[in-house]
């Protein structure tokens, strides 16, 4: 059984698009980077912590109700993921408010940045962790374009304050690497990790 440890509708959509059957059980853990933590280490740590928290929660539920229609822990696989945007080595998480979103977009304007997703698969026997990196080029944005985009609310729940699958798509002339990674789930990497552990629909 596959469980997605994420509330992200984009990750749910992508995993379903790849043909997997799964349940969704979001993890609730702090998502702040540790002092001096590098971007790849940051997203892989969060992905692992999310997946492990959900796996442990399911295990605890099973222990409390052994007579119920319980999940077989031997077949359980929990997938966690976390995505961040980095510019000049600095992590750009989700904006705190509209002003912060505008600041991030101004910093990305006319430049190339990296999108990094950490992925973790936790089973009873192992924990597998990997990361995908994609370079994204932005056109130069005017203050008016940034203000109008921020006003839509779209940037507020997204790392780097934009969604490639949304209104910001018109500002992205070039992507080097996995497009789906920029959406939040690198499908080819995830499929390789899941291939021997779960079945598609």
Rosetta blueprint (number, residue, H / E / L):
1 X L
2 X E
3 X E
4 X E
5 X L
6 X L
7 X L
8 X L
9 X H
10 X H
11 X H
12 X H
13 X H
14 X H
15 X H
16 X H
17 X H
18 X L
19 X L
20 X E
21 X L
22 X L
23 X E
24 X E
25 X L
26 X L
27 X L
28 X L
29 X L
30 X L
31 X L
32 X L
33 X L
34 X L
35 X L
36 X L
37 X L
38 X L
39 X H
40 X H
41 X H
42 X H
43 X H
44 X H
45 X H
46 X H
47 X H
48 X H
49 X H
50 X H
51 X H
52 X H
53 X H
54 X H
55 X H
56 X H
57 X H
58 X H
59 X H
60 X H
61 X H
62 X H
63 X H
64 X H
65 X L
66 X L
67 X L
68 X L
69 X L
70 X L
71 X L
72 X L
73 X L
74 X L
75 X L
76 X L
77 X E
78 X E
79 X E
80 X E
81 X E
82 X E
83 X E
84 X E
85 X E
86 X E
87 X E
88 X L
89 X L
90 X E
91 X E
92 X E
93 X L
94 X E
95 X L
96 X L
97 X L
98 X H
99 X H
100 X H
101 X H
102 X H
103 X H
104 X H
105 X H
106 X H
107 X H
108 X H
109 X L
110 X L
111 X L
112 X E
113 X E
114 X E
115 X E
116 X E
117 X E
118 X E
119 X E
120 X E
121 X E
122 X E
123 X L
124 X L
125 X L
126 X L
127 X E
128 X E
129 X E
130 X E
131 X E
132 X E
133 X E
134 X E
135 X E
136 X E
137 X E
138 X L
139 X L
140 X L
141 X L
142 X L
143 X H
144 X H
145 X H
146 X H
147 X H
148 X H
149 X H
150 X H
151 X H
152 X L
153 X L
154 X H
155 X H
156 X H
157 X H
158 X L
159 X E
160 X L
161 X L
162 X L
163 X L
164 X L
165 X L
166 X L
167 X H
168 X H
169 X H
170 X H
171 X H
172 X L
173 X L
174 X E
175 X E
176 X E
177 X L
178 X L
179 X H
180 X H
181 X H
182 X H
183 X H
184 X L
185 X L
186 X L
187 X H
188 X H
189 X H
190 X H
191 X H
192 X H
193 X H
194 X H
195 X L
196 X L
197 X L
198 X L
199 X L
200 X E
201 X L
